[in-house]
Amino acid sequence: MSATFDFIIVGGGTAGCLLAHRLSHASAQPSVLLVEAGSKPEGEYLRAQSHRYSPVALRPDLDHGFTSTPQKELNQRSIVYTRGKGLGGSSILNFAVYLYGSAEDYDRWAGLVGDDSWAWEHARQSFQAIENYDFEAASQFPHLANPDPKLHGKNGSVKVCLPPALEDDIVPTMEALIKHGEKVNLDMNSGDPMGIGLFPSSYSKDGRTTSATAHLVDPPSNLTIWTGSPVHRLTFDGTKVVGIETAHGRNASSSKEVVLCGGAIDTPKILLLNGIGPAAELERLGIDVVKDLAGVGKALHDHVMTFLCAEVDSKHNNRYAFESNEKGMKEAEELWKRNQTGDLALYHSCLWGGFLKLPGFENWPEYKALDQGLQDFLARERTPTYEFIGNCLQWPPGTKLPEGSSYITTIAFVMNPQSQGSVTLASQNPDDKPIIELGYLEHPYDRRVLREAIRETWTKVYDNPEVKKHFKSRLCGPEDLSDEKIEAFMKDATTTVWHANGSVVMGKKDDPRGCVDSDLRVYGVEGLRVADVSVCPLTTNNHTQATAYLVGQKAAEKLITEYGLDSGSAAKL
Ligand SMILES: Cc1cc2nc3c(=O)[nH]c(=O)nc-3n(C[C@H](O)[C@H](O)[C@H](O)COP(=O)(O)OP(=O)(O)OC[C@H]3O[C@@H](n4cnc5c(N)ncnc54)[C@H](O)[C@@H]3O)c2cc1C
């Protein structure tokens, strides 16, 4: 006989751990089962700032190991599609940028789904409930970062922090850009992301916060956690979901609901395997249809980016000298282990950049061809056309530089991508990886944005006189800034930001692509909700972990209120 829980959460990732925490701490103490495919990750190297880019390489066991189909617009390249596996999900191995998105995103989200609880004013309160913002770090650079404490939370579990120290080149480079006309944004998480600024991150002086380190410390006795347990089957009573079965045949029943938090690739996979999706597609694979739902696995959206890297003289910065010095690196590891200080707390601890408009975008034919509602949204003051990051890993990684040289890596991103991909099943075997078609750059608007964003980023940073005087050579970038050369470069260099979303999209009842309603209930199936970034009806203008936390928080607020689990919490909505 299987054990029965009030709620079963499938996927202990970014959204899933937060949801498990909130539900299990509600005053009614509902019984909650959290079922995670991967392990409970341990290990010091997941923790230092400098390692923000390396968990995937160091711990392949924490990655689901997906690869996309060959991409038509990217010279038929396939993209390695990392997804976190283990308690914490993708928050274990993401690059830790912590940005909310624009107020415009949430207001548009609310409008698209017809539910004000997703609008900015409510989203802002939910963001505050999630975070524990460290203001001390910011106090050192008040002209570059000065968030208003009233707009941020102190009582949440996700530690959000501005960098406590900056590498040598960051302040001068930001100041050089500001001198040449860039607006500085003192709080990138105010709902207005426009301008350049220091990006907060989910690193604190204690290291990386994952959703598991934030939300699963000391779990209460009414929260049961199964790891190493990929869920393959949903169990049904007619069209009502009443439980789950894992790959190893372990069963559990739900007396209230099952909530899928498997992320933008696995959640549609679980639905499709269990007969919820486009009927014709399921029948072709011999899967019995429980609910014909055309949008499942469709509308996959993602941010794309290209790295741009230049060799500079080492008077600009000494990142390369640090990274290429094995002895210094070992000492830094020792120091980090001893007291979380030293070079590993400095190098790559800070990402800075900007969310900006591309000049003249309103006149592009690619913009004018979009529907009017979208054009209006893109034209709003707080909606960026592109993002750039001002310093990142050396690119291509491992490039050897002569003594006296270092590097600056910038990144250009497309915001509000219009290209669409899909997640479909390769077979009815749950062990088979799904087919991930990303559709990158297939929409002409995205190609235009990326082309102009590359030109703007390159010009803004490398042609700035303060940077140019240190410039030595191009390590990664277009041969020149003509349309032709940039477009050729895009085909070779465009890659993912791993922000997949929208594959089980939230929509109004009459929206043909809608899979869940604004309370996250799967249309036409009782007892089943989805709470992860697969529900996003638009790709928010940020890096998506904060959006995942927001969806987890909203799911908790809605379930707690609906089931009357915590009388005090109703006021929060
Ligand atoms: C390499 C990388 C870098 C990134 N960098 C950033 C960044 O710097 N800043 C930022 O904001 N965002 C970043 N992101 C994106 C961000 O981390 C994700 O959008 C977000 O974490 C997704 O959260 P989620 O809850 O939807 O899914 P996830 O956090 O991926 O959680 C899904 C969970 O479900 C589990 N699961 C899947 N299938 C099953 C099953 N059948 N049974 C049981 N469990 C299952 C998975 O193992 C996983 O634990 C990055 C992502 C990656 C991969």
The ligand as an ORCA input file, in Angstrom:
! r2SCAN-3c Opt
* xyz 0 1
  C      24.220     26.647    -16.477
  C      23.085     27.544    -16.059
  C      23.360     28.866    -15.712
  C      22.311     29.702    -15.316
  N      22.622     30.943    -14.845
  C      21.650     31.682    -14.262
  C      21.966     32.866    -13.560
  O      23.125     33.269    -13.423
  N      20.943     33.562    -13.000
  C      19.646     33.158    -13.119
  O      18.759     33.868    -12.636
  N      19.322     32.037    -13.771
  C      20.280     31.270    -14.314
  N      19.971     30.087    -14.907
  C      18.539     29.709    -15.050
  C      17.870     29.304    -13.738
  O      18.772     28.607    -12.916
  C      16.623     28.456    -14.069
  O      15.745     29.172    -14.912
  C      15.842     28.077    -12.819
  O      16.706     27.596    -11.814
  C      14.788     27.029    -13.176
  O      14.093     26.669    -12.023
  P      12.959     25.545    -12.058
  O      12.446     25.419    -10.683
  O      11.997     25.863    -13.142
  O      13.701     24.206    -12.505
  P      14.968     23.485    -11.861
  O      15.618     24.331    -10.853
  O      15.797     23.022    -13.004
  O      14.354     22.251    -11.083
  C      13.802     21.108    -11.666
  C      14.022     19.940    -10.715
  O      13.171     18.853    -11.076
  C      13.920     17.638    -11.002
  N      13.270     16.663    -11.880
  C      13.201     16.682    -13.228
  N      12.486     15.620    -13.671
  C      12.092     14.929    -12.573
  C      11.323     13.748    -12.393
  N      10.820     13.054    -13.416
  N      11.127     13.309    -11.128
  C      11.628     13.993    -10.048
  N      12.369     15.114    -10.195
  C      12.585     15.589    -11.434
  C      15.305     18.063    -11.449
  O      16.283     17.109    -11.105
  C      15.449     19.404    -10.755
  O      15.931     19.252     -9.441
  C      20.972     29.222    -15.321
  C      20.705     27.893    -15.654
  C      21.747     27.052    -16.007
  C      21.431     25.618    -16.333
*
